[in-house]
């Protein structure tokens, strides 16, 4: 994943250098040459952020009654099998204890 991040940032830096070079040394038509890529970038960005509704919907498939019964049965069996009740048990250790200094009840 780090390799992809490095490639991404290298591409961003090269694009920034090319953009600055085009603005500074491009001449009179450089602003018109930048207009088309900016419009394309803006359209792609807007489509990415706000996709059309027809591409956003997934077809809803209704499972059969038999499939739902299996699914619900597996959910019930998993929920009961997830938690086991163990009795709470304290095992007293004898390391470093002196019976004379310990209170009888605490």
C-alpha positions, 0 to 999 in steps of 0.5 A: 500500500505504501508503494501505491501512495508513493506513486500517487504523490509522485504523479501529483508532484509531476502534475503540479510541475507541469501545470506551473510550467505551462502557466509560466512558460506557456505563452498567451494561449496557456490559459485556454489550454488549461481550460479543457483539462480543468473542465474534464477534472471537474466533471469527473470529480462531480460524478465521483462525489455525486453519482447518477441515481441509475448507477447508485441503485442495486436490484433488490432480490427477495430471498425465498421463504426457505432461505430466510428460514435457514438464515434466521435459524443460523442467526439464532444458533449463533447468538446462543452459541456466542456467549458461554456462562462460566462460573466465576472462580477465584484461585487464591495464590500463596506467593508473597503472603504472610497469614499474620499480616492479612486481615481475616475479613476484608 
